[in-house]
Amino acid sequence: MTDDSSLTGRVRRYARVSTAMGGLAARVAGQRYLGLPMDRARHAGDLRAALGGIKGPLMKVAQLLATIPEALPEEYARELETLQADAPAMGWNFVKRRMAGELGPDWEKKFGRFEHEAAHAASLGQVHRAQTKDGTELASKLQYPDMASAVEADLRQLQLVLSLYERWDRALSTDEIHAEIAERLREELDYGREAAHLRFYRAILKDETLVTVPEPVAALSTRRLLTMNWLDGTPLLRFTDAPQERRDAIARAMFRAWYVPFYDYGAIHGDPHLGNYTVRPDDGINLFDLGCVRIFPARFVKGVIDLYWALERGDRDLAVSAYANWGFKNLNNELVDVLNRWARFLYAPLLDDRKREIDDDNNGNGRAVAAEVHREVRRLGGVTPPREFVFMDRAAVGLGSVFMHLRATINWHRLFNDLIADFDADALAKRQAKALKAAGVPHSAG
């Protein structure tokens, strides 16, 4: 990222994307007017070409959408999955000016060392290794300039993408998907909030000896700069050929890291990117990038557990109650049957009391199940998924992907039942409120 590219580059960037989107919209409108069938594969390829080479929030949104079941049809998800969030790093002169803007002109004197080259560059900011004056290793994440305006512009483009898709397929209303993504992306821009998330997760995972969360350094952090202690670890994908025992141990640590917060405190780490965790020498894990954390009301968590019991016991009334508590409207027997089909696919490993791989009985046919459910939902008049499902589904699919990479063989049923054995919605609500307040996380569970 060069010094003079900030404003001019963004103007060119949005002009290029807007022109491409306008062309796609015109083609869609023409096909619709002439009654021609839409070539979704070609349209998806054009969409990827329009977004390819674009960095920043729009790239993050495109990759996020590709991981949410049914947010996009297979052709679109397949194309968007190929996009890479590889924003070019800011040069040292630019970094110095940005750091001075955050910590003052004497900012370098506040560190023992601050490396000139970025250790990592991502969609919203870049990370530099540093040290305190007493030698403690640090990671300083510095946000790229003017990200707030970039996010708003990209969200407008996202709305156009979703509206184009919805013109052709009414099975899934995308308004809540857009609203949820918008709210979470705006929150990710506030590194003060992310620091609070780090404090929150460190507190609620304090008894999980195999999970480590970085500790924020308040004196070296602002809303656009987050400094925390550096955690050494090995990328998870380097363990795919490790002995089965090690792979299973890593998977169990991951399961606890994600779902203890959810079932005990109603919280989900909403960014399941493989780069957001590394493996410790003892096969525990380091959990990074807590900008996107979704806090759920206790009733939602209760609904997840109620649906599990409904599927296990064949209790239709309990399933209907779970869907209604989540906010599904106009439920009838046919729609409940269709929703249960998708739920059985997601819950399958938890319902099966034996050691198994996560996708043992599905053989990678998740897309096929989703397509079948999609067709049925469309036939029944469509559905508006509650906002909470955007990141809940994304987290479940992201974590499942990790387990598939590891080929972990575990009794998922027993891991899950251990977590929910003493579930109490009222107790969760009280724990959640107390922990959020102590960590300084701005939130209303609703």
N, C-alpha and C positions, 0 to 999 in steps of 0.2 A: 504494500500500500504506500504509494508515494505521497509526499507532502502536499502536492497541488491537486491530488485526485479526489479529495474529499467531496467538494461541491460539484465540480464539473463531471466527475465520474458518476456520481449518483444521478445527475440529470440525464446523462447518456444512458445509464443503466435503466432508469424507469421509462425513458422514451422507447428504448429498444423492446423492453418487455411489454409495454402498453401497445406498441405497434403490432407485435406478434399476437398478443391476446385479441386485439381488434380484428386481425385477420382471421383468427380461429372463430371468433364470434360471427363474423360475416359468413364464413363457410357453413357453420352450424345453422344459421338463419336461412341461408339459401337452400341447404338440404332439407330443412324442415318445410319451407315454403313449397318446394318442388315435389315434396313427398318422397324424396330419395332415401334409401337406407343409409344410416350413418356408419362410416367406416371407423369404428372406435379404435382399432389398432393404429390406423394412420393418424387419427386425431391425437391419440396418446403420444405417438412418436413426435408429432409436431409440438405438442406441449412440452415434452422433455427438451426438444431442440430450443424452444423459446426460453426455457429456464436454464439450460446448460451454459456454464460460464458465469452465471449470476451467483454472487456470494452473499452471505449475510442471512437475515431472518427468513427471506423467501426460500432459500435453500433448506433451512431448518424445517420450515413448514412443509415443504414438499416431501422431505424424508419422513417427517412425522406422519403425514397422511398415508404414506405408503405402508406404514406398519399398523394402521387401525383397521381391524376387520370391517369390511363392507363400507368404509368411508369412500372408497373408490373401487370401480370394477377391476378385474384382474389385469386388463390391458394397461390401465393407467398405473396401477401399483407396480407392475413389472418395469415400466419405463422409469418411473420416479425413483425406484430403488437403486438405479444405476448412478444417480446424482451423488456427487461427493462434496461434503462441506470442507473445502480446502482453501479458505480465505487466505490471501497472501498476508504475511506478517508486516506490521508497521516497522519502518526503519528506525534506527536508534535516535536520530535527530527528532523524529516525530514522537517517539516514546518519551524522550526527555521533556518535551513541551507538555505532553499529556500528563506525565507524572507531576510536573511542577504545578499544573492546574489542579491536581487532586490533593497534593501534600505540601505545596508551597515551594518557593524557589530553592530552599535548602534541603529538598527531599532526599538527596543522595546521602547526606550526613546522618539520616535516620536509619540507614542500613549499614551493616558491616561490608556487604557486597551485593551488587545487583547486576546480573548478567545482561550484556547488551543484546544477545540473540535470544529470541523467544524459544522456549522449550516446546511449546505447543501453540498452534494457531487454529482457532475454531470459527464458528459462525458469528458470534457476538463479541468475542474478545480474544486476547492471547495471554499466555502464561509465561512469566519469566522466573527463573530460579534466582533466589536471593538468600541472604543470611542476616541474622540480627547481629548486633555488635558483640554478643557473647558466643557467636558461632552456630546458633540454632538454624537449621536449614528451613527455608521458606519457599512458598509458591505464591507469586503475586499475579493475580488475574486482572488485566487492564482492559476495560471496555473500549471498543473502537469508537471513534467520534460520531456524534449525531445518530446514534442507533435508534433513538426514540422516533425520529422522523422516518427512518428506514423501515422500522417495524410497522408504522401506520400505513406507509405506502404499500408495503408488501401485503398487509392484511386486506387492503382494497383489491389488490390483484387476486388474492386468494378467494375473495368473495365472488369475483368474476368467474374464476375457474369452477367453483362449486355451483354457481348458478347455471353455467353452461351445461354441466353434467346433469343437473336436476331437470333441465328442460326435456331431457331425453329419458330420464329414468326417475319416476316418482315414488319408487319403493322406499326411498330413504330421504327424509327431510334433512337438509344440511344446515339449517339456521343455528341449531344448538351446537353443532360441531364447530362452526365458525366462531360462535360466541365463546365457547370454552377455550379454543386455541388462542383467541385474541386475549382473553383475560390472563391465561398462563404466560403467554409471550411478554405481555406488558409487565407482569410480575418479575420475569427473569431479568429485566433491565435494571432492577433495583438490587444492587449487590448488598445493600444493608439488609434487605429481606433474606437474601441467601445466607448471610452471616447468621441471622436468627435461625434459619433452617438448620445450619450446622450445629448450633447450640442445642436446638430441639432434638435432633437425631442423636447427638452425643449423649444427651440425657436419657432418651428412651431406649438406647441400645447399650447403656453402660454395663449391663450384666451379660451382654453377648460377647464373650471373650474372643470369638473368631471374627469379629467385625470391627473395623477401625474407621472413624470419621475424622477428617481434619479439624483442627481447632483454629477458629478465626483469631486474628490479631487486631483488636479494635483500633489501636493507636496507628496502625498502618493501613487502615481501610476507610473507604468512603462509599457513596452510593454507586460509584463507577470504578472503584478499585477494591478488590478483595484480596487480602493477604492472609495466609494460613500456614500452618506448619507443613513441610514437605513430607510426603509418605512414599517410601520406596516400595516397589512391587514389580511383578512381572506380568505382562499382558496375558489375559486369560486364554487367548487362542493358542498360546504356546504349550498349553496343557492338554490339547485334544488327543495327543498320543501318549499321555502319561499313564502309569498303571491304573487299573480300574479303581483301586482303593483311594488314590489321590483325587481322581476325578469325582468320585462320589463325595468325598470330604468337602471339596470346593463347592459342589452343588448344594450340599446341606447348609454350608455357611451362607451361600447366596439366598437360599430359601428363607433362612432366619432373618437375614438382613432386610429382605423385602417385606415379609409377611408378619413378623413380630410388630413392626410399626403399624401395619394395617389393622390387625385383629385386636391389638391392645390399645392403640391410640387413634385409629381411623386415618392414617397417613400413608400415602404412596409416593415413592420416588418416581416421578413421571417421565424420566428420560432414560430408556433402557438401551442406550448406546454402549457397545462393547468397550469403548474407550473410557467409560465412566466407572470402571472398577479394575483393580489389579489384584494379583494373588501374592500373599505374604509367604515367607519361607515355611511357616507352619501350616500352610494351606488355608489359612483364614483369608479374608478379603478386605481391601481398602475400598471404601465407597466415596465417589467424587461427584462433583457437579450437582449440587442440591438447589439450583435455581428454580427448577420445576418440581415443586412438591404439591400434591393435591390433598387437601384435608377434607374428609368426608364426615357428614353427620352420623351419629351412632345408628340411626334408623337404616342408613344405607348398608352399613356393615352387617347389621342384623339381617337385612334382606339377602345378602350373599350367603350367610349361614342357613337361613330359612330355606333358600332354594336348594342348597345341598341336601338338607334333610328331606325336602319335598321329592327330590329325584330319587334318593335312596329308598324312601318309603312308598313312593308312588302316590303321594298326597297332592292331588290337584288343587284343593282349596288353599293349601299352604303356598304352592307355587303362585297362584293368582294373587295371594296377599303380598308375596315378595315383589312381584312385578308392579303391583299397584303402589306399594310403598316407595318404589324407585321412581314412580311418575309416569309409567306407561298408561296411555289413555285408550278408551274404547276396546277393552279386552273382551274377547269372546272365546269360546272353546277352540275354534280353529286356530286363532292367533296364538293362544296359549300353547297349543300343540306344536306350532312352528317354532315359537320361542324356546320351548323345551328341547327341541331337536338341537338347536345351537348350544343350549346350556349343557346338554348331555355330552356334546363334543368337548366343551371346555372343561367340564368337571370329571371327565372319564378317568384320568389318573388318580383323582382323589376318591373315587367311588370303588376302586379296585384294590382290595386288601392283599397285595403281594408286591414283591420286588419286581420292578419293571422299568424300562425306559419311558420317558414322558410321552412319546408318540407310539408306543408299542402296538396299539390296535388301530391306529389311524393311517399309518404308512404314508404320511405326508399328504393326506387328502383333505387338509383343512380348507383349501380353496374350493374344492368340490362341495364340501358340506356348506360352506358359506354361500356358494352360488345357488345351491338348491333352496336354502332358507331364503335367500334374496328373491328368488322367483316366486316363492309362496307368499312372502310378505307383499310383493308387488301385486299379486293376484287378489290379495285380501284388502287392498286399498292403501298400503303403505303404513309407515310407522315413524314417529319422531322419537329417536332414542334420547333418554335423559342425558344432560350434559356430563354427569359424572362418568358415564360409560366411555367417553372419549379416552381418558387417561387410564381408567381401570382396565379396559380391553387392551390398550397399548402396553401397559405394564405386564399383564398376563402373557401376552404374545411375546414381548421382549424377553421376559424371564424364561418362558418356554423355549425360546430360541437358544438361550445360553445352555440350558439343560440338553438340548439336542446336539449342540456343538460338542459338549462334554461326553455325550452318550452315557449319562449318569444312570445307574441302575439302583433305584431306591424304592422303599415302600412309601410312596407319597401319601397314601391314605393315612398311615399312622403319624407322619409328620404333621399333616393337616389337623387330624383329630386331637393331637397333643396341644395344638395352638388354640382350638376352640372349646376345649373341654369345660372350662370355667367361664365361658363368655357371659357377660352381663352388660346389656346396652347402657343402663344407667351408670354403672361403674366406669365404662369406657368414656362416657360423656364427661364425667367428673375428672378422670385422669387426663383426658385430652385438654380440657379447659385449663387445668392447673399447669400442665407442661408447656402449653403454648404461651401462657402468660409469663411463666418463669423465663422462657427463652426469648420473649419479646417479639413473637411472631404476630403480625397484624392479621386477625382473622375473625370471622363470624361463621360458625359451623352451620347455622340455619336449621 
